[in-house]
Amino acid sequence: MYDYDLLVVGSANADLVIGVERRPGAGETVLGSDLAVHPGGKGANQAVAAARLGARTALLARVGDDGHGRLLLDSQRAAGVDTVGVLVGGAPTGVALITVDPSGDNSIVVSPGANGRLTPGDVRAAVSLFHASRVVSTQLEIPLETVVEVVRNLSPDSRFVLNPSPPRPLPTEILAACDPLIVNEHEAKVILGDACVSDEPEDWARLLLAKGPRSVVVTLGAEGSLVASSSAGVTRVAAVKVDAVDTTGAGDAFTAALAFRLGSGAGLAEAAAYASRVGAVAVTRKGAQDSFPTAEEVGTP
């Protein structure tokens, strides 16, 4: 028996959010709304999203010994996440500067802070968490060498889910462990590099599979998503149509829901359809973690 449905290894940031009529161009200043501060970071977001859906969830991350760090710890505990793996100190808590326009689209700049101090040694010291977890999910807001160490410490029977954001070329060792690799259009093109010779998402999925992941999910926003594996080919998953208010954290909600459902035994297309419903609820509300739905709000998987 596993103690956790999902272990998230990743970033924890304070999101500093300002609404704008339009995002500024180079050298331009625009006025925005009052500043709002929310708990965020891709790792922390995924952990809260999964816990809200009923997953037994743990987080391995690092925050600063400061007000933002306490905000993040409080939000994790309020959602029911086990914070035994959250390390405190070493640098200030990471911060994300976010602008959101009237359509709900956002632009984000991240100062990693303590996230950049989450080391391979921290991963090795938490090996008991890996052995206790059915699924392990991570992202790239922590050092790449730490993600490599995550792969090396996976339990033989656990499943590894990666959202490579912010994107960068990935070593074979990481790609081979992904089941699935979850990318949006931008992330797919960065990882494919010169191999991206098509504008068709189905081709991106096939080309990404050829790089070694066991499965691939390509998210396409309002167009839904694609799921791909060598055994089942490429399948389209329809989007859930909603009026978006704020897309901040929607990808994290999608990834968390997908990882949780896969760990519960769902197939890739079924899990992606459920994740689409979770993400659709999230974009109808402002903020990241504040927008994540409960299992009751999403409905039966």
Secondary structure, 3 states (H helix, E strand, C coil): CCCEEEEEECCCEEEEEEEECCCCCCCCCCCECCCEEEEECHHHHHHHHHHHCCCCEEEEEEECCCHHHHHHHHHHHHHCCEEEEEEECCCCCEEEEEEECCCCCEEEEEECHHHHHCCHHHHHHCHHHHHCEEEEEEECCCCHHHHHHHHHCCCCCCEEEEECCCCCCCCHHHHHHEEEEEECHHHHHHHHHHHCCCCCHHHHHHHHHHCCCCEEEEECHHHCEEEEECCCEEEEECCCCCCCCCCCCHHHHHHHHHHHHHHCCCCHHHHHHHHHHHHHHHCCCCCCHHHCCCHHHHCCC
